Amino acid sequence: MQKLFQAKVYVSLKKGLADPQGSTIKEALEFLGYRNLSEVRFGKYIEVELRAKGKKGAEQKLKEMCGKLLVNPIIEEYSYHIEEGQAG
Amino acid sequence: MQKLFQAKVYVSLKKGLADPQGSTIKEALEFLGYRNLSEVRFGKYIEVELRAKGKKGAEQKLKEMCGKLLVNPIIEEYSYHIEEGQAG
């Protein structure tokens, strides 16, 4: 019997790498009057709904997917959160 | 005296709206052998480092930024997380 898991993956460029999208957003926000920003970084947010036998299995699958497709480990880093159940 | 806050904003398309990027990622993952996916949604992840007098003020500023620039309320929804302190 497989259970349903909601996984959320947050991918961002590694610290220290230039992030032109983040810089552009920062400039736009400053133009709008927000002067107290020290940094803006832009990344990807991926929600994956998957079936697995248990949380450990779901976590393992998710890490594989990140390594194979979702994340470019040379320039990106990621974190994730998994919980059992239907989408909120 | 202003304090430093780390804010993370997660933006995704509203449920029910077609998400071509998410669908493409889902197909690619299925092609790689991951057959137990029910859904993949693709969104944006924005880290904002800002200064404010307190957490309430930081939160209010962040919500304004989302309303004015970061999020398109017609087609997107968002959630956020703020904490005080330096980037991890």
Backbone of each chain as nested JSON, in Angstrom:
{
  "chains": [
    {"id": "A", "residues": [
      {"number": 1, "name": "MET", "atoms": {"N": [0.854, -1.208, 0.0], "CA": [0.0, 0.0, 0.0], "C": [0.883, 1.25, 0.0]}},
      {"number": 2, "name": "GLN", "atoms": {"N": [0.754, 2.038, -1.032], "CA": [1.574, 3.246, -1.108], "C": [0.835, 4.465, -0.562]}},
      {"number": 3, "name": "LYS", "atoms": {"N": [1.605, 5.34, 0.038], "CA": [1.013, 6.56, 0.601], "C": [1.396, 7.762, -0.242]}},
      {"number": 4, "name": "LEU", "atoms": {"N": [0.618, 8.809, -0.075], "CA": [0.857, 10.025, -0.839], "C": [1.716, 10.992, -0.02]}},
      {"number": 5, "name": "PHE", "atoms": {"N": [2.721, 11.572, -0.658], "CA": [3.583, 12.543, 0.023], "C": [3.644, 13.847, -0.768]}},
      {"number": 6, "name": "GLN", "atoms": {"N": [3.659, 14.938, -0.018], "CA": [3.844, 16.268, -0.614], "C": [5.279, 16.686, -0.356]}},
      {"number": 7, "name": "ALA", "atoms": {"N": [6.022, 16.908, -1.438], "CA": [7.407, 17.359, -1.265], "C": [7.545, 18.765, -1.829]}},
      {"number": 8, "name": "LYS", "atoms": {"N": [8.304, 19.591, -1.127], "CA": [8.596, 20.933, -1.613], "C": [10.103, 21.081, -1.71]}},
      {"number": 9, "name": "VAL", "atoms": {"N": [10.563, 21.485, -2.872], "CA": [12.003, 21.626, -3.086], "C": [12.32, 23.09, -3.363]}},
      {"number": 10, "name": "TYR", "atoms": {"N": [13.297, 23.616, -2.642], "CA": [13.709, 25.01, -2.805], "C": [15.115, 25.009, -3.384]}},
      {"number": 11, "name": "VAL", "atoms": {"N": [15.239, 25.541, -4.581], "CA": [16.537, 25.533, -5.259], "C": [17.03, 26.963, -5.402]}},
      {"number": 12, "name": "SER", "atoms": {"N": [18.272, 27.203, -5.0], "CA": [18.814, 28.546, -5.236], "C": [20.249, 28.423, -5.716]}},
      {"number": 13, "name": "LEU", "atoms": {"N": [20.737, 29.495, -6.317], "CA": [22.126, 29.521, -6.749], "C": [23.022, 29.487, -5.524]}},
      {"number": 14, "name": "LYS", "atoms": {"N": [24.165, 28.815, -5.646], "CA": [25.103, 28.781, -4.527], "C": [25.523, 30.191, -4.148]}},
      {"number": 15, "name": "LYS", "atoms": {"N": [25.715, 30.384, -2.847], "CA": [26.186, 31.68, -2.354], "C": [27.495, 32.039, -3.055]}},
      {"number": 16, "name": "GLY", "atoms": {"N": [27.616, 33.296, -3.399], "CA": [28.851, 33.733, -4.03], "C": [28.738, 33.811, -5.538]}},
      {"number": 17, "name": "LEU", "atoms": {"N": [27.82, 33.022, -6.103], "CA": [27.619, 33.108, -7.55], "C": [26.765, 34.323, -7.881]}},
      {"number": 18, "name": "ALA", "atoms": {"N": [27.068, 34.961, -8.999], "CA": [26.262, 36.101, -9.435], "C": [24.839, 35.64, -9.707]}},
      {"number": 19, "name": "ASP", "atoms": {"N": [23.87, 36.442, -9.275], "CA": [22.467, 36.097, -9.455], "C": [21.765, 37.286, -10.119]}},
      {"number": 20, "name": "PRO", "atoms": {"N": [21.841, 37.359, -11.441], "CA": [21.318, 38.533, -12.153], "C": [19.814, 38.739, -11.941]}},
      {"number": 21, "name": "GLN", "atoms": {"N": [19.05, 37.656, -11.838], "CA": [17.606, 37.823, -11.62], "C": [17.348, 38.433, -10.24]}},
      {"number": 22, "name": "GLY", "atoms": {"N": [18.074, 37.94, -9.244], "CA": [17.929, 38.486, -7.905], "C": [18.318, 39.96, -7.863]}},
      {"number": 23, "name": "SER", "atoms": {"N": [19.43, 40.301, -8.53], "CA": [19.886, 41.695, -8.538], "C": [18.855, 42.602, -9.198]}},
      {"number": 24, "name": "THR", "atoms": {"N": [18.25, 42.113, -10.281], "CA": [17.255, 42.919, -10.988], "C": [16.04, 43.167, -10.104]}},
      {"number": 25, "name": "ILE", "atoms": {"N": [15.6, 42.114, -9.395], "CA": [14.459, 42.272, -8.486], "C": [14.814, 43.263, -7.376]}},
      {"number": 26, "name": "LYS", "atoms": {"N": [16.04, 43.153, -6.854], "CA": [16.473, 44.078, -5.797], "C": [16.416, 45.524, -6.294]}},
      {"number": 27, "name": "GLU", "atoms": {"N": [16.92, 45.764, -7.502], "CA": [16.899, 47.123, -8.054], "C": [15.466, 47.624, -8.227]}},
      {"number": 28, "name": "ALA", "atoms": {"N": [14.593, 46.733, -8.694], "CA": [13.201, 47.126, -8.901], "C": [12.545, 47.478, -7.57]}},
      {"number": 29, "name": "LEU", "atoms": {"N": [12.849, 46.698, -6.535], "CA": [12.276, 46.977, -5.215], "C": [12.818, 48.295, -4.659]}},
      {"number": 30, "name": "GLU", "atoms": {"N": [14.106, 48.543, -4.899], "CA": [14.697, 49.809, -4.436], "C": [14.055, 50.988, -5.154]}},
      {"number": 31, "name": "PHE", "atoms": {"N": [13.798, 50.799, -6.424], "CA": [13.122, 51.832, -7.209], "C": [11.742, 52.118, -6.632]}},
      {"number": 32, "name": "LEU", "atoms": {"N": [11.095, 51.08, -6.091], "CA": [9.762, 51.251, -5.488], "C": [9.833, 51.847, -4.077]}},
      {"number": 33, "name": "GLY", "atoms": {"N": [11.047, 52.079, -3.587], "CA": [11.175, 52.753, -2.301], "C": [11.682, 51.886, -1.157]}},
      {"number": 34, "name": "TYR", "atoms": {"N": [11.957, 50.601, -1.418], "CA": [12.459, 49.723, -0.35], "C": [13.98, 49.805, -0.31]}},
      {"number": 35, "name": "ARG", "atoms": {"N": [14.466, 50.633, 0.629], "CA": [15.89, 50.964, 0.65], "C": [16.683, 50.061, 1.58]}},
      {"number": 36, "name": "ASN", "atoms": {"N": [16.003, 49.296, 2.394], "CA": [16.718, 48.549, 3.435], "C": [16.966, 47.087, 3.084]}},
      {"number": 37, "name": "LEU", "atoms": {"N": [17.194, 46.831, 1.804], "CA": [17.442, 45.446, 1.395], "C": [18.941, 45.207, 1.336]}},
      {"number": 38, "name": "SER", "atoms": {"N": [19.407, 44.131, 1.937], "CA": [20.828, 43.837, 1.756], "C": [21.049, 42.874, 0.598]}},
      {"number": 39, "name": "GLU", "atoms": {"N": [20.108, 41.981, 0.39], "CA": [20.305, 41.039, -0.718], "C": [18.988, 40.431, -1.159]}},
      {"number": 40, "name": "VAL", "atoms": {"N": [18.871, 40.136, -2.446], "CA": [17.733, 39.38, -2.965], "C": [18.292, 38.261, -3.84]}},
      {"number": 41, "name": "ARG", "atoms": {"N": [17.855, 37.035, -3.564], "CA": [18.302, 35.894, -4.379], "C": [17.071, 35.246, -4.983]}},
      {"number": 42, "name": "PHE", "atoms": {"N": [17.207, 34.846, -6.237], "CA": [16.065, 34.28, -6.948], "C": [16.313, 32.8, -7.231]}},
      {"number": 43, "name": "GLY", "atoms": {"N": [15.304, 31.984, -6.97], "CA": [15.477, 30.557, -7.218], "C": [14.192, 29.893, -7.657]}},
      {"number": 44, "name": "LYS", "atoms": {"N": [14.199, 28.57, -7.601], "CA": [13.055, 27.793, -8.061], "C": [12.386, 27.102, -6.881]}},
      {"number": 45, "name": "TYR", "atoms": {"N": [11.095, 26.946, -6.995], "CA": [10.303, 26.285, -5.966], "C": [9.492, 25.203, -6.666]}},
      {"number": 46, "name": "ILE", "atoms": {"N": [9.745, 23.955, -6.347], "CA": [9.08, 22.856, -7.054], "C": [8.293, 22.016, -6.058]}},
      {"number": 47, "name": "GLU", "atoms": {"N": [7.023, 21.839, -6.338], "CA": [6.182, 20.97, -5.514], "C": [6.01, 19.641, -6.237]}},
      {"number": 48, "name": "VAL", "atoms": {"N": [6.331, 18.556, -5.561], "CA": [6.191, 17.23, -6.17], "C": [5.269, 16.394, -5.291]}},
      {"number": 49, "name": "GLU", "atoms": {"N": [4.224, 15.857, -5.896], "CA": [3.315, 14.974, -5.164], "C": [3.64, 13.566, -5.621]}},
      {"number": 50, "name": "LEU", "atoms": {"N": [4.122, 12.742, -4.71], "CA": [4.546, 11.405, -5.127], "C": [4.02, 10.332, -4.187]}},
      {"number": 51, "name": "ARG", "atoms": {"N": [3.984, 9.12, -4.706], "CA": [3.555, 7.985, -3.906], "C": [4.766, 7.131, -3.549]}},
      {"number": 52, "name": "ALA", "atoms": {"N": [4.809, 6.688, -2.301], "CA": [5.888, 5.804, -1.869], "C": [5.396, 4.999, -0.681]}},
      {"number": 53, "name": "LYS", "atoms": {"N": [6.184, 3.964, -0.321], "CA": [5.733, 3.103, 0.779], "C": [5.865, 3.791, 2.136]}},
      {"number": 54, "name": "GLY", "atoms": {"N": [6.875, 4.648, 2.261], "CA": [7.066, 5.336, 3.547], "C": [7.811, 6.627, 3.324]}},
      {"number": 55, "name": "LYS", "atoms": {"N": [7.985, 7.397, 4.396], "CA": [8.618, 8.701, 4.26], "C": [10.067, 8.573, 3.817]}},
      {"number": 56, "name": "LYS", "atoms": {"N": [10.752, 7.536, 4.352], "CA": [12.155, 7.339, 3.97], "C": [12.289, 7.091, 2.474]}},
      {"number": 57, "name": "GLY", "atoms": {"N": [11.41, 6.239, 1.963], "CA": [11.433, 5.936, 0.528], "C": [11.144, 7.167, -0.307]}},
      {"number": 58, "name": "ALA", "atoms": {"N": [10.171, 7.964, 0.139], "CA": [9.802, 9.181, -0.591], "C": [10.99, 10.14, -0.622]}},
      {"number": 59, "name": "GLU", "atoms": {"N": [11.645, 10.257, 0.526], "CA": [12.787, 11.155, 0.656], "C": [13.925, 10.723, -0.282]}},
      {"number": 60, "name": "GLN", "atoms": {"N": [14.147, 9.411, -0.325], "CA": [15.222, 8.894, -1.164], "C": [14.945, 9.166, -2.643]}},
      {"number": 61, "name": "LYS", "atoms": {"N": [13.682, 8.906, -3.045], "CA": [13.293, 9.171, -4.435], "C": [13.471, 10.637, -4.775]}},
      {"number": 62, "name": "LEU", "atoms": {"N": [13.037, 11.487, -3.845], "CA": [13.102, 12.925, -4.094], "C": [14.554, 13.374, -4.281]}},
      {"number": 63, "name": "LYS", "atoms": {"N": [15.44, 12.873, -3.421], "CA": [16.852, 13.244, -3.541], "C": [17.414, 12.809, -4.892]}},
      {"number": 64, "name": "GLU", "atoms": {"N": [17.022, 11.602, -5.322], "CA": [17.454, 11.129, -6.647], "C": [16.98, 12.067, -7.748]}},
      {"number": 65, "name": "MET", "atoms": {"N": [15.697, 12.456, -7.668], "CA": [15.14, 13.358, -8.693], "C": [15.897, 14.673, -8.711]}},
      {"number": 66, "name": "CYS", "atoms": {"N": [16.247, 15.164, -7.528], "CA": [17.003, 16.414, -7.462], "C": [18.358, 16.242, -8.135]}},
      {"number": 67, "name": "GLY", "atoms": {"N": [19.012, 15.129, -7.843], "CA": [20.335, 14.888, -8.401], "C": [20.312, 14.689, -9.906]}},
      {"number": 68, "name": "LYS", "atoms": {"N": [19.24, 14.057, -10.407], "CA": [19.19, 13.726, -11.833], "C": [18.617, 14.828, -12.704]}},
      {"number": 69, "name": "LEU", "atoms": {"N": [17.706, 15.621, -12.127], "CA": [17.001, 16.548, -13.013], "C": [16.739, 17.936, -12.411]}},
      {"number": 70, "name": "LEU", "atoms": {"N": [16.266, 17.971, -11.177], "CA": [15.739, 19.241, -10.657], "C": [16.826, 20.252, -10.298]}},
      {"number": 71, "name": "VAL", "atoms": {"N": [17.985, 19.757, -9.908], "CA": [19.027, 20.649, -9.407], "C": [20.316, 20.446, -10.197]}},
      {"number": 72, "name": "ASN", "atoms": {"N": [20.982, 21.535, -10.502], "CA": [22.303, 21.461, -11.107], "C": [23.331, 21.64, -9.992]}},
      {"number": 73, "name": "PRO", "atoms": {"N": [23.941, 20.524, -9.54], "CA": [24.776, 20.599, -8.332], "C": [26.032, 21.454, -8.496]}},
      {"number": 74, "name": "ILE", "atoms": {"N": [26.376, 21.785, -9.72], "CA": [27.574, 22.605, -9.923], "C": [27.318, 24.043, -9.488]}},
      {"number": 75, "name": "ILE", "atoms": {"N": [26.136, 24.546, -9.795], "CA": [25.876, 25.959, -9.468], "C": [24.729, 26.157, -8.482]}},
      {"number": 76, "name": "GLU", "atoms": {"N": [23.982, 25.092, -8.197], "CA": [22.812, 25.284, -7.337], "C": [22.903, 24.466, -6.05]}},
      {"number": 77, "name": "GLU", "atoms": {"N": [22.189, 24.943, -5.027], "CA": [22.024, 24.156, -3.804], "C": [20.53, 24.066, -3.529]}},
      {"number": 78, "name": "TYR", "atoms": {"N": [20.127, 23.065, -2.742], "CA": [18.689, 22.932, -2.505], "C": [18.406, 22.447, -1.098]}},
      {"number": 79, "name": "SER", "atoms": {"N": [17.184, 22.687, -0.683], "CA": [16.69, 22.071, 0.533], "C": [15.286, 21.584, 0.226]}},
      {"number": 80, "name": "TYR", "atoms": {"N": [14.753, 20.738, 1.08], "CA": [13.415, 20.221, 0.783], "C": [12.668, 19.94, 2.073]}},
      {"number": 81, "name": "HIS", "atoms": {"N": [11.389, 19.752, 1.896], "CA": [10.507, 19.439, 3.016], "C": [9.483, 18.43, 2.501]}},
      {"number": 82, "name": "ILE", "atoms": {"N": [9.332, 17.326, 3.211], "CA": [8.35, 16.315, 2.771], "C": [7.356, 16.077, 3.882]}},
      {"number": 83, "name": "GLU", "atoms": {"N": [6.089, 16.015, 3.53], "CA": [5.146, 15.49, 4.512], "C": [4.095, 14.608, 3.864]}},
      {"number": 84, "name": "GLU", "atoms": {"N": [3.563, 13.718, 4.684], "CA": [2.574, 12.781, 4.186], "C": [1.233, 13.481, 4.06]}},
      {"number": 85, "name": "GLY", "atoms": {"N": [0.462, 13.093, 3.06], "CA": [-0.909, 13.577, 2.989], "C": [-1.235, 14.295, 1.7]}},
      {"number": 86, "name": "GLN", "atoms": {"N": [-2.474, 14.697, 1.597], "CA": [-2.982, 15.424, 0.437], "C": [-2.439, 16.852, 0.45]}},
      {"number": 87, "name": "ALA", "atoms": {"N": [-2.482, 17.5, -0.722], "CA": [-2.091, 18.903, -0.811], "C": [-3.031, 19.738, 0.039]}},
      {"number": 88, "name": "GLY", "atoms": {"N": [-2.465, 20.754, 0.713], "CA": [-3.25, 21.61, 1.597], "C": [-4.144, 22.557, 0.799]}}
    ]},
    {"id": "B", "residues": [
      {"number": 1, "name": "MET", "atoms": {"N": [17.416, 51.466, 16.03], "CA": [18.317, 50.365, 15.652], "C": [17.559, 49.327, 14.839]}},
      {"number": 2, "name": "GLN", "atoms": {"N": [17.988, 49.138, 13.614], "CA": [17.294, 48.172, 12.763], "C": [17.961, 46.805, 12.828]}},
      {"number": 3, "name": "LYS", "atoms": {"N": [17.118, 45.787, 12.704], "CA": [17.637, 44.419, 12.739], "C": [17.556, 43.802, 11.356]}},
      {"number": 4, "name": "LEU", "atoms": {"N": [18.349, 42.744, 11.191], "CA": [18.385, 42.071, 9.896], "C": [17.418, 40.887, 9.91]}},
      {"number": 5, "name": "PHE", "atoms": {"N": [16.642, 40.754, 8.849], "CA": [15.705, 39.634, 8.729], "C": [15.921, 38.873, 7.424]}},
      {"number": 6, "name": "GLN", "atoms": {"N": [15.787, 37.57, 7.525], "CA": [15.848, 36.708, 6.344], "C": [14.427, 36.304, 5.996]}},
      {"number": 7, "name": "ALA", "atoms": {"N": [13.986, 36.676, 4.806], "CA": [12.645, 36.287, 4.39], "C": [12.737, 35.342, 3.205]}},
      {"number": 8, "name": "LYS", "atoms": {"N": [11.883, 34.331, 3.201], "CA": [11.817, 33.402, 2.077], "C": [10.397, 33.416, 1.546]}},
      {"number": 9, "name": "VAL", "atoms": {"N": [10.253, 33.65, 0.266], "CA": [8.926, 33.727, -0.337], "C": [8.791, 32.6, -1.356]}},
      {"number": 10, "name": "TYR", "atoms": {"N": [7.698, 31.851, -1.244], "CA": [7.43, 30.741, -2.155], "C": [6.222, 31.11, -2.993]}},
      {"number": 11, "name": "VAL", "atoms": {"N": [6.417, 31.235, -4.284], "CA": [5.328, 31.652, -5.167], "C": [4.983, 30.5, -6.104]}},
      {"number": 12, "name": "SER", "atoms": {"N": [3.712, 30.173, -6.187], "CA": [3.333, 29.153, -7.175], "C": [2.056, 29.583, -7.87]}},
      {"number": 13, "name": "LEU", "atoms": {"N": [1.793, 28.97, -9.005], "CA": [0.557, 29.248, -9.727], "C": [-0.621, 28.748, -8.905]}},
      {"number": 14, "name": "LYS", "atoms": {"N": [-1.728, 29.451, -8.966], "CA": [-2.919, 29.008, -8.243], "C": [-3.328, 27.617, -8.702]}},
      {"number": 15, "name": "LYS", "atoms": {"N": [-3.831, 26.839, -7.762], "CA": [-4.321, 25.498, -8.086], "C": [-5.371, 25.611, -9.19]}},
      {"number": 16, "name": "GLY", "atoms": {"N": [-5.354, 24.679, -10.094], "CA": [-6.362, 24.69, -11.145], "C": [-5.86, 25.346, -12.418]}},
      {"number": 17, "name": "LEU", "atoms": {"N": [-4.878, 26.228, -12.288], "CA": [-4.316, 26.84, -13.493], "C": [-3.323, 25.885, -14.137]}},
      {"number": 18, "name": "ALA", "atoms": {"N": [-3.304, 25.879, -15.455], "CA": [-2.35, 25.038, -16.171], "C": [-0.932, 25.474, -15.831]}},
      {"number": 19, "name": "ASP", "atoms": {"N": [-0.054, 24.521, -15.601], "CA": [1.326, 24.808, -15.237], "C": [2.242, 24.046, -16.196]}},
      {"number": 20, "name": "PRO", "atoms": {"N": [2.496, 24.624, -17.358], "CA": [3.261, 23.908, -18.391], "C": [4.671, 23.519, -17.942]}},
      {"number": 21, "name": "GLN", "atoms": {"N": [5.317, 24.367, -17.154], "CA": [6.67, 24.021, -16.693], "C": [6.62, 22.812, -15.764]}},
      {"number": 22, "name": "GLY", "atoms": {"N": [5.631, 22.826, -14.866], "CA": [5.475, 21.684, -13.964], "C": [5.185, 20.407, -14.73]}},
      {"number": 23, "name": "SER", "atoms": {"N": [4.309, 20.501, -15.743], "CA": [3.963, 19.309, -16.536], "C": [5.176, 18.766, -17.277]}},
      {"number": 24, "name": "THR", "atoms": {"N": [5.987, 19.676, -17.781], "CA": [7.177, 19.247, -18.525], "C": [8.152, 18.523, -17.604]}},
      {"number": 25, "name": "ILE", "atoms": {"N": [8.325, 19.072, -16.389], "CA": [9.217, 18.424, -15.424], "C": [8.669, 17.049, -15.052]}},
      {"number": 26, "name": "LYS", "atoms": {"N": [7.351, 16.966, -14.868], "CA": [6.731, 15.684, -14.53], "C": [6.996, 14.647, -15.637]}},
      {"number": 27, "name": "GLU", "atoms": {"N": [6.821, 15.067, -16.891], "CA": [7.072, 14.141, -18.001], "C": [8.529, 13.695, -18.037]}},
      {"number": 28, "name": "ALA", "atoms": {"N": [9.428, 14.638, -17.786], "CA": [10.856, 14.303, -17.805], "C": [11.178, 13.307, -16.69]}},
      {"number": 29, "name": "LEU", "atoms": {"N": [10.586, 13.511, -15.517], "CA": [10.825, 12.594, -14.397], "C": [10.244, 11.215, -14.706]}},
      {"number": 30, "name": "GLU", "atoms": {"N": [9.087, 11.194, -15.353], "CA": [8.481, 9.905, -15.716], "C": [9.359, 9.177, -16.733]}},
      {"number": 31, "name": "PHE", "atoms": {"N": [9.906, 9.956, -17.636], "CA": [10.813, 9.377, -18.631], "C": [12.037, 8.764, -17.942]}},
      {"number": 32, "name": "LEU", "atoms": {"N": [12.457, 9.363, -16.831], "CA": [13.6, 8.839, -16.067], "C": [13.212, 7.643, -15.192]}},
      {"number": 33, "name": "GLY", "atoms": {"N": [11.922, 7.294, -15.192], "CA": [11.516, 6.1, -14.473], "C": [10.688, 6.331, -13.223]}},
      {"number": 34, "name": "TYR", "atoms": {"N": [10.413, 7.589, -12.884], "CA": [9.613, 7.872, -11.677], "C": [8.144, 7.88, -12.056]}},
      {"number": 35, "name": "ARG", "atoms": {"N": [7.492, 6.729, -11.789], "CA": [6.128, 6.524, -12.283], "C": [5.071, 6.927, -11.262]}},
      {"number": 36, "name": "ASN", "atoms": {"N": [5.474, 7.157, -10.039], "CA": [4.477, 7.359, -8.98], "C": [4.235, 8.821, -8.63]}},
      {"number": 37, "name": "LEU", "atoms": {"N": [4.313, 9.677, -9.639], "CA": [4.084, 11.1, -9.384], "C": [2.637, 11.441, -9.697]}},
      {"number": 38, "name": "SER", "atoms": {"N": [1.962, 12.13, -8.794], "CA": [0.612, 12.577, -9.148], "C": [0.634, 13.984, -9.718]}},
      {"number": 39, "name": "GLU", "atoms": {"N": [1.546, 14.806, -9.232], "CA": [1.579, 16.166, -9.749], "C": [2.927, 16.819, -9.491]}},
      {"number": 40, "name": "VAL", "atoms": {"N": [3.337, 17.685, -10.414], "CA": [4.515, 18.52, -10.194], "C": [4.12, 19.958, -10.521]}},
      {"number": 41, "name": "ARG", "atoms": {"N": [4.398, 20.875, -9.607], "CA": [4.093, 22.289, -9.841], "C": [5.399, 23.069, -9.739]}},
      {"number": 42, "name": "PHE", "atoms": {"N": [5.544, 24.018, -10.624], "CA": [6.781, 24.782, -10.682], "C": [6.521, 26.229, -10.265]}},
      {"number": 43, "name": "GLY", "atoms": {"N": [7.37, 26.751, -9.413], "CA": [7.176, 28.134, -8.981], "C": [8.483, 28.84, -8.711]}},
      {"number": 44, "name": "LYS", "atoms": {"N": [8.376, 29.968, -8.022], "CA": [9.54, 30.8, -7.747], "C": [9.855, 30.787, -6.257]}},
      {"number": 45, "name": "TYR", "atoms": {"N": [11.12, 30.903, -5.975], "CA": [11.591, 30.943, -4.588], "C": [12.482, 32.167, -4.464]}},
      {"number": 46, "name": "ILE", "atoms": {"N": [12.075, 33.119, -3.64], "CA": [12.818, 34.369, -3.545], "C": [13.276, 34.586, -2.102]}},
      {"number": 47, "name": "GLU", "atoms": {"N": [14.577, 34.767, -1.944], "CA": [15.126, 35.092, -0.625], "C": [15.38, 36.59, -0.554]}},
      {"number": 48, "name": "VAL", "atoms": {"N": [14.83, 37.232, 0.452], "CA": [15.03, 38.674, 0.617], "C": [15.652, 38.921, 1.987]}},
      {"number": 49, "name": "GLU", "atoms": {"N": [16.78, 39.615, 1.993], "CA": [17.415, 39.978, 3.259], "C": [17.118, 41.452, 3.479]}},
      {"number": 50, "name": "LEU", "atoms": {"N": [16.367, 41.769, 4.527], "CA": [15.97, 43.167, 4.712], "C": [16.174, 43.618, 6.153]}},
      {"number": 51, "name": "ARG", "atoms": {"N": [16.256, 44.928, 6.316], "CA": [16.395, 45.508, 7.651], "C": [15.077, 46.152, 8.055]}},
      {"number": 52, "name": "ALA", "atoms": {"N": [14.701, 45.95, 9.31], "CA": [13.489, 46.577, 9.825], "C": [13.626, 46.669, 11.338]}},
      {"number": 53, "name": "LYS", "atoms": {"N": [12.713, 47.453, 11.957], "CA": [12.815, 47.652, 13.403], "C": [12.383, 46.412, 14.172]}},
      {"number": 54, "name": "GLY", "atoms": {"N": [11.443, 45.671, 13.61], "CA": [10.969, 44.479, 14.304], "C": [10.39, 43.493, 13.311]}},
      {"number": 55, "name": "LYS", "atoms": {"N": [10.02, 42.324, 13.807], "CA": [9.521, 41.284, 12.911], "C": [8.22, 41.704, 12.233]}},
      {"number": 56, "name": "LYS", "atoms": {"N": [7.357, 42.388, 13.002], "CA": [6.084, 42.833, 12.426], "C": [6.307, 43.774, 11.253]}},
      {"number": 57, "name": "GLY", "atoms": {"N": [7.239, 44.713, 11.442], "CA": [7.544, 45.673, 10.393], "C": [8.112, 44.98, 9.16]}},
      {"number": 58, "name": "ALA", "atoms": {"N": [8.987, 44.011, 9.41], "CA": [9.603, 43.278, 8.3], "C": [8.53, 42.526, 7.516]}},
      {"number": 59, "name": "GLU", "atoms": {"N": [7.605, 41.918, 8.272], "CA": [6.541, 41.148, 7.65], "C": [5.649, 42.045, 6.79]}},
      {"number": 60, "name": "GLN", "atoms": {"N": [5.352, 43.211, 7.326], "CA": [4.481, 44.132, 6.596], "C": [5.149, 44.59, 5.303]}},
      {"number": 61, "name": "LYS", "atoms": {"N": [6.443, 44.951, 5.412], "CA": [7.185, 45.35, 4.209], "C": [7.197, 44.238, 3.174]}},
      {"number": 62, "name": "LEU", "atoms": {"N": [7.442, 43.015, 3.661], "CA": [7.533, 41.888, 2.741], "C": [6.209, 41.678, 2.006]}},
      {"number": 63, "name": "LYS", "atoms": {"N": [5.106, 41.754, 2.737], "CA": [3.793, 41.585, 2.108], "C": [3.55, 42.648, 1.044]}},
      {"number": 64, "name": "GLU", "atoms": {"N": [3.971, 43.877, 1.356], "CA": [3.839, 44.951, 0.369], "C": [4.638, 44.63, -0.893]}},
      {"number": 65, "name": "MET", "atoms": {"N": [5.882, 44.186, -0.685], "CA": [6.737, 43.857, -1.84], "C": [6.093, 42.767, -2.689]}},
      {"number": 66, "name": "CYS", "atoms": {"N": [5.498, 41.782, -2.009], "CA": [4.837, 40.701, -2.745], "C": [3.69, 41.275, -3.566]}},
      {"number": 67, "name": "GLY", "atoms": {"N": [2.898, 42.15, -2.944], "CA": [1.735, 42.719, -3.63], "C": [2.12, 43.605, -4.795]}},
      {"number": 68, "name": "LYS", "atoms": {"N": [3.249, 44.316, -4.636], "CA": [3.613, 45.291, -5.666], "C": [4.458, 44.705, -6.781]}},
      {"number": 69, "name": "LEU", "atoms": {"N": [5.253, 43.69, -6.467], "CA": [6.218, 43.255, -7.482], "C": [6.413, 41.743, -7.578]}},
      {"number": 70, "name": "LEU", "atoms": {"N": [6.557, 41.09, -6.435], "CA": [7.032, 39.699, -6.493], "C": [5.968, 38.705, -6.953]}},
      {"number": 71, "name": "VAL", "atoms": {"N": [4.722, 39.026, -6.654], "CA": [3.646, 38.066, -6.927], "C": [2.586, 38.713, -7.809]}},
      {"number": 72, "name": "ASN", "atoms": {"N": [2.08, 37.966, -8.759], "CA": [0.94, 38.408, -9.555], "C": [-0.313, 37.785, -8.949]}},
      {"number": 73, "name": "PRO", "atoms": {"N": [-1.093, 38.564, -8.199], "CA": [-2.186, 37.975, -7.416], "C": [-3.301, 37.383, -8.272]}},
      {"number": 74, "name": "ILE", "atoms": {"N": [-3.313, 37.714, -9.548], "CA": [-4.367, 37.167, -10.412], "C": [-4.134, 35.682, -10.677]}},
      {"number": 75, "name": "ILE", "atoms": {"N": [-2.884, 35.308, -10.888], "CA": [-2.621, 33.909, -11.229], "C": [-1.738, 33.178, -10.224]}},
      {"number": 76, "name": "GLU", "atoms": {"N": [-1.162, 33.919, -9.271], "CA": [-0.227, 33.262, -8.351], "C": [-0.682, 33.362, -6.9]}},
      {"number": 77, "name": "GLU", "atoms": {"N": [-0.217, 32.424, -6.099], "CA": [-0.408, 32.508, -4.651], "C": [0.969, 32.356, -4.006]}},
      {"number": 78, "name": "TYR", "atoms": {"N": [1.085, 32.814, -2.763], "CA": [2.403, 32.728, -2.137], "C": [2.291, 32.456, -0.645]}},
      {"number": 79, "name": "SER", "atoms": {"N": [3.396, 31.974, -0.12], "CA": [3.521, 31.891, 1.318], "C": [4.931, 32.377, 1.648]}},
      {"number": 80, "name": "TYR", "atoms": {"N": [5.18, 32.675, 2.911], "CA": [6.506, 33.179, 3.245], "C": [6.893, 32.748, 4.65]}},
      {"number": 81, "name": "HIS", "atoms": {"N": [8.169, 32.922, 4.903], "CA": [8.718, 32.598, 6.206], "C": [9.766, 33.667, 6.51]}},
      {"number": 82, "name": "ILE", "atoms": {"N": [9.67, 34.28, 7.687], "CA": [10.656, 35.317, 8.049], "C": [11.335, 34.928, 9.342]}},
      {"number": 83, "name": "GLU", "atoms": {"N": [12.644, 35.067, 9.387], "CA": [13.272, 34.981, 10.697], "C": [14.388, 35.999, 10.844]}},
      {"number": 84, "name": "GLU", "atoms": {"N": [14.648, 36.351, 12.102], "CA": [15.66, 37.346, 12.371], "C": [17.039, 36.711, 12.277]}},
      {"number": 85, "name": "GLY", "atoms": {"N": [17.993, 37.489, 11.799], "CA": [19.372, 37.012, 11.849], "C": [20.054, 36.971, 10.502]}},
      {"number": 86, "name": "GLN", "atoms": {"N": [21.31, 36.606, 10.551], "CA": [22.131, 36.493, 9.349], "C": [21.709, 35.283, 8.523]}},
      {"number": 87, "name": "ALA", "atoms": {"N": [22.075, 35.296, 7.245], "CA": [21.801, 34.15, 6.366], "C": [22.531, 32.922, 6.906]}},
      {"number": 88, "name": "GLY", "atoms": {"N": [21.89, 31.784, 6.803], "CA": [22.477, 30.54, 7.314], "C": [23.592, 30.019, 6.452]}}
    ]}
  ]
}
